[in-house]
Each structure stands twice: as structure tokens, then as C-alpha cells.
């Protein structure tokens, strides 16, 4: 005799932590924790590791952006003390 547990676990559950990160892993864990512990553990691990990877990329970009000396022209505006901005228009 076979048990009457429905087969709701498949590989499509991995798409939730891929697109939603940790939140997707938590959703999978709550949805499937009594049916497939291995899948829930893998999805939760995937969500955590992808979110950590995203955070590392963002922190790396912020640090790299702060170390670059980009001349955007905003430095001269923000460093003025009188806040009297003059805009120059080129007339034909």
C-alpha cells in the first residue's frame, strides 16, 4: 500500500529562492516542510547564499565607487557655502 501524500515537490520550487532570495526560501520552507525536508533545506540555503552574494556585490560596488575619483561636477555645487547656484546657458 502506498501512502496518499500528494506529490507536490518538484524542481520548480527552486525558482522562488532564485527570484525572491531569502523570502522565497522561507516560503518554500513553510509550504513543504512536512513533505520534503531536503528540498526545503536546499531552497533555504540557496536563498540565503544568493542574498549574501547580492549584498557582497552591492558593498563591493559601493566601495569601488567611493574609491574612484569621478569628476561629475556635483562636488562644486555641494561645496558652495552660499547655495546661490548660477546656471549658465549657451545662447546661439
N, C-alpha and C positions, 0 to 999 in steps of 0.2 A: 504494500500500500504506500502510496505517495502522499506527502502532506499537501495541504491545499493552500500553501503560501504562494501568492501570485509572483510571477517573475517580473519585477519592476526595475531590477538593476541591470543597466547596460552601460556602455561606454559614453553615451550622450550626457551622462551626469557630470563628466569631466569638463563639459563646456561651461558650467556655472562658475567654478573657481577660476577658469581661464579668463572669462569676461568680467566677473564680479570680484575676483580676488578672495579675500578672507570671508567676505559676506556670502559669496557663493559656496564656499566650503562649509560654512555654518548651516546654510540652507540644506545642503546635501546631507550633512550630519543629522539634522533634525528629521529629514524626510526618510532616511534609510538606516538609521542607527539600529533598528531591530531586525533588519533584513540582511545587510551585508556590511559587517564591521570593517573588513579590509578595504572596500571601496570608500567608505566614509573616512577612514583614516588617511587614505591616499589623497582624496579630494581636499581634506582639511590641510594636509601637508602641502599640497600643490598651491592652495590659496594663500597660505602663509608665506611660502617661499617666493611666489610671484609678487606679492605685495612688498616683501623685503627687497626684492630685486628692483622694483619700481622706485622705492624710496632711495636706494643706493644710487640709481641713475639720476634722480632729481637732485640729490645732495651733490653728486659729482658735477652736474651741470651748473648748479648754483656756485659751487666753489670755483669751477673753471671760469665762469662768467665774472666773478668778483676779481679774479686774478688778471683778467685781460684788461688792458688799458684801452678802452674803446672811447674814441672822441665822438660823442653823439651831439654835442652842443648843449646838452641839458646841464652840464656842470656850470657853465657860465650863468645860466638863468638861476639855478638854485643857489649859487654863491653870492648873488647880489643881495645887498642888505636893505635897499630901499624898496624893493619889489615894484619898481617903476619900469615895466618892460616896454621896450620900444621895438616895434616890428618894422622891418624895412621891406618896402615893396618896390620891386623893379618896374619902372614905368617904361613903356616902349618909346 
